[in-house]
Every structure is written in structure tokens, then in C-alpha cells.
């Protein structure tokens, strides 16, 4: 669907304007559900947070698998998001 979509997203290399619906995760582990949105509004991902490692969110997005997203480029919303402090 997205051709050669890289598994590493950040620094504006990939602009993904397609919004993913959280409906795919209805009934799954809601405690891990998060939404990542880029500061410029061009990236919107809904999925389950696997972990935060070396400044990257590892998010499992249905249909794409686990993506590594630069935490400095997005806002994380959801109960599983790490607290800032």
C-alpha cells in the first residue's frame, strides 16, 4: 500500500498524510493504545506502544507492523505515553 515505506520515521524524510483509525485496536489491550501526531500535523499514527528506546517510540501499527518514530518529532497521547519530567 505504501511501497517502500521505511521503518524509521523522523526528520521529515517521510511525510505520511494518511490518518489511521484506532478502530482496528478496539477490543485489544487498551492500556497500550497511543496516538502519535507530528508537530506539523502531517503524521498521525494510532497503535500500541511496545517501548520507548533511545529517544524513539516503538509503536505497533496495524497493517504496517512496528514502526520506530523519533520522539522529538511527535506528541504522544494516551495512557501508555511516558510522562514528561
N, C-alpha and C positions, 0 to 999 in steps of 0.2 A: 504494500500500500504506500509506503514512504520511500521505496527504492533503497538506496544505501544509507539509511539513517544511522548515524554514528551513535554508539552507546555512551559517549561522553558529550554532555551538553554544557556549554558555557562560553563566555567571551563573545557572544553574538555570532558564533560560527554557524549555528543552525537556528533559523527562525521558523518556528512551528506555530502556525496560526490556527490550527485545528483545536477546538476545545474537546476535551474528553469528559464524558459523563461519568459521574460517580455511581450511576445505577448498576454498573457491572459489578460493583463490590457490595451491593445490597445483600445482606444476609451473611457476609463474610465477617472476619474479625474487625468490627468497627473501631476497636480501641487503637488499631494501627493505621486507620484511614487518614490520609492527609491530602491537602491541596497545595501545590506549589505554583506560584504565579510570579512571572518575571516583573521587575520594576517598571519596564516599559509596556507591559500588558500584551506582549506578543507570544508568550508561552504560558500555557495553563495545563497543568498535569494533575490528574486525580489518581491516587493509587494507595498502596500500602507501604509504609516506611519499613524498610529492612534494617537500616542502621545509618548513623552519621559517622563518616570516617574521613579524616584528613581534610575537613572543610567541604565535603561533598555529601549530599543526601543520596542514599541508595534507595530508590523508590521502584516498587514493582507495579508496572502499569499494564493492565490487561491488553493483550494484543501486541505489546512491544517488549515485554519482559522487564528485567531490572535495568533501570537507567541510572547513571551517575550524573547528578546535577550540582553544579557549583553553588554552594550555599550563599555565597556573597552576591549572587545574581538574582535570587528569588526570595519571596516572602513565603514562609511556611504557615499554613493554617490547619488546625486540627489538634485533638488531644495528644497525639503522639509526637507532636513537634517539640524539639528541645526548648527549654526555657532560656531566655537571654539573661545574662547577668554576670 
